[in-house]
């Protein structure tokens, strides 16, 4: 009798990425992945100790994609901005995986490449070495939050989007001016969360980098 096929680590990750395109990290399981591969869970545990380790490896693939062909150019702020936009673009193409990175992180080569470039750029800024790890941590938290938030919006269906817009209009334009005077005053100028996401991303990041610049001796 012919034995079951042995899947390589890369093939397992390929199929995991496919499954995560149409589901989230919560509903994803090693059992479902094994079923999709036509094998049993125990065969996958030879490659990954648990679901979290597998998800971290999947997230690391996105980081590797973002870093592919990257070359640091410009000053330290330009380098960090360029890297951030590459991460945003990479996860934008596979938005279901953005929350995986935000929640589980990554510890592979892709993660190390991102960490190395951020740390080098921060050192190039002139920050004292003791300040670099703290500023690095703040930037990573900011990027993970912004990218995961944006990806979450991009995964909703057109019907869900229209429902959300209707609720937004009711909540904002229909606000009682006596109870919500500020909201009523600015109602026609407030934009929904999905508007100008790239501009907001760049402005928020720029504000963080400007704050870091004030800490440089």
GIFEN-V838287 format. One record per residue. PSI is psi as a letter, one per 40 degrees, with the letter a starting at -180 (* if undefined). NEAR is the number of other ideal C-beta (glycine too) atoms within 8 Angstrom. D_CENTER is the distance of its C-alpha to the mean C-alpha in Angstrom with 1 decimal. Layout:
BEGIN
PSI/NEAR/D_CENTER ; PSI/NEAR/D_CENTER
END
This chain:
BEGIN
h/2/45.0 ; h/2/42.0 ; i/4/39.1 ; i/7/35.5 ; i/6/33.4 ; h/5/31.4 ; i/10/27.8 ; i/6/26.2 ; d/7/22.9 ; d/6/21.4 ; d/9/22.9 ; d/15/21.6 ; d/11/18.0 ; d/8/18.7 ; d/12/19.9 ; d/13/17.1 ; d/12/14.7 ; d/9/17.3 ; d/12/17.5 ; e/15/13.9 ; d/8/14.0 ; e/6/16.5 ; i/8/15.7 ; i/8/13.2 ; d/10/13.1 ; d/4/16.0 ; e/7/18.3 ; i/13/17.5 ; i/7/20.2 ; d/12/22.0 ; d/7/25.0 ; d/10/23.5 ; d/15/22.2 ; d/12/25.7 ; d/7/27.4 ; d/9/25.5 ; e/11/26.6 ; f/6/30.1 ; a/9/30.3 ; i/6/30.2 ; d/8/27.6 ; d/6/29.8 ; d/11/29.3 ; d/15/25.6 ; e/10/26.0 ; d/5/27.8 ; d/7/24.5 ; h/11/22.2 ; d/4/23.6 ; i/8/21.5 ; d/9/18.7 ; d/7/16.3 ; d/9/17.2 ; d/15/16.7 ; d/13/13.2 ; d/13/12.4 ; d/13/14.2 ; d/14/12.3 ; d/15/8.9 ; d/14/11.1 ; d/11/12.3 ; d/14/9.2 ; d/17/9.5 ; d/12/13.2 ; d/9/12.9 ; d/15/11.3 ; e/12/14.1 ; h/6/16.8 ; e/4/19.5 ; h/11/17.9 ; h/4/20.8 ; h/9/20.8 ; i/6/22.8 ; a/7/24.1 ; a/6/24.1 ; d/9/21.6 ; d/11/20.0 ; d/9/19.8 ; d/15/18.3 ; d/14/15.4 ; d/12/14.9 ; d/12/15.2 ; d/14/12.7 ; d/12/10.0 ; d/10/11.0 ; d/11/10.8 ; d/13/7.2 ; d/14/6.7 ; d/9/9.5 ; d/12/8.6 ; d/15/5.7 ; d/10/8.1 ; d/6/10.7 ; g/12/9.4 ; d/12/7.6 ; d/13/9.0 ; e/14/7.1 ; d/14/3.6 ; d/12/6.0 ; d/13/7.6 ; d/16/5.7 ; d/9/5.7 ; d/7/9.2 ; e/10/10.7 ; a/8/9.5 ; i/12/11.4 ; e/6/14.8 ; a/11/15.8 ; d/7/16.7 ; d/16/13.4 ; d/12/12.4 ; d/8/15.9 ; d/12/15.7 ; d/13/12.8 ; d/9/14.7 ; d/8/17.9 ; d/13/17.2 ; d/13/15.8 ; d/11/18.9 ; d/10/21.2 ; d/13/20.3 ; d/14/20.8 ; d/9/24.1 ; e/9/25.1 ; d/11/24.9 ; e/5/27.8 ; i/12/26.3 ; i/6/28.4 ; d/6/27.0 ; d/5/27.0 ; d/9/24.5 ; d/12/22.0 ; d/8/20.3 ; d/7/20.0 ; d/12/18.5 ; d/12/16.0 ; d/8/14.9 ; d/9/14.7 ; d/12/12.6 ; d/9/9.9 ; d/8/10.0 ; d/11/10.0 ; d/12/7.0 ; d/10/4.8 ; d/9/7.0 ; d/12/7.1 ; d/14/4.0 ; d/12/4.4 ; d/9/7.9 ; d/14/8.2 ; d/15/7.1 ; d/11/9.5 ; d/10/12.1 ; e/8/12.1 ; e/7/13.0 ; i/8/16.1 ; i/5/19.4 ; d/5/21.8 ; d/6/24.1 ; d/8/21.5 ; d/10/20.6 ; d/8/24.3 ; d/8/24.9 ; d/10/22.3 ; d/9/23.9 ; d/8/27.2 ; d/8/26.3 ; d/9/24.9 ; d/9/28.2 ; d/8/30.3 ; d/7/28.5 ; d/10/28.7 ; d/7/31.8 ; e/6/33.7 ; h/11/33.4 ; h/6/36.7 ; d/8/37.6 ; d/4/39.7 ; d/6/37.1 ; g/8/34.1 ; d/8/35.7 ; d/6/32.8 ; d/10/30.7 ; d/10/33.7 ; d/7/34.3 ; e/8/30.8 ; d/10/30.2 ; e/5/30.7 ; e/5/28.4 ; h/7/25.4 ; i/5/22.7 ; i/7/20.4 ; d/5/16.7 ; e/6/16.0 ; h/6/18.2 ; f/6/17.4 ; d/9/13.7 ; d/7/13.6 ; d/7/16.6 ; d/8/15.3 ; d/13/12.2 ; d/10/14.7 ; d/8/17.3 ; d/10/15.3 ; d/14/14.2 ; d/10/17.9 ; d/8/19.2 ; d/11/17.6 ; d/11/18.9 ; d/8/22.2 ; d/8/22.5 ; d/12/22.0 ; d/9/24.8 ; e/6/27.1 ; e/8/27.0 ; h/8/28.2 ; */3/31.9
END
